[in-house]
Amino acid sequence: MFAVISDRGRQATVHLGDVVVCDYRSGWKSGDAVTFDQVLLMGNEGEVSVGQPTVAGAQVTGEVLGHFKGEKEVVFRFKRRKNVRSKRGHRQDHTRVRITGIEGSAS
């Protein structure tokens, strides 16, 4: 069984036991149970259920594994021949979630 979930505008295809990387949520602590209500599509052994826009009664549950910082993104801007340069770095915070359950009917 698999599902396509939407979390803050980002979509992810998940299977039972997968580890998904989401945007950082300050309210989520390590070990908490979380629920993704926006299930866009569900599939199970050849049966597919597509939501309009979401599948009614479907939800995906998971367990928060922890928070981490992503790789550093370096933004370098310059204007040629003008001695104008700026270098800036950014590391995005993320949350790791293990999918523990997919509930609903794919028919």
C-alpha positions, 0 to 999 in steps of 0.5 A: 500500500502506498499514498501520496501526501501533501505537507505544506505544499510539498508532495511525497510518495510514502510506503509503510515503514518509509522515512520522510523528510519534512520541513521543520516543525517546532511543535513536533518532538522526537517520538511524537505521533503525527498525522498527515490528513491531506492524502492526494492518492492511495494505491493498493495492489492495482487499485488506485483512489484519486482524491478531488482534491483529497481522498475522503477518510484517508490519513497517514500516521507517522513517528517523529525521529528527530530534527536535523539541518540540511546541507549548506546552500551557498549563494554567491552574487557579483557584478563584473568589473564593479568590485561588487560581491556577496557570499551568503550561506543557508542551512534549512532545518528539517524533520525526519518522520517514519511512516507507521500507518496508512489508513483508508480505502483504495478503491 
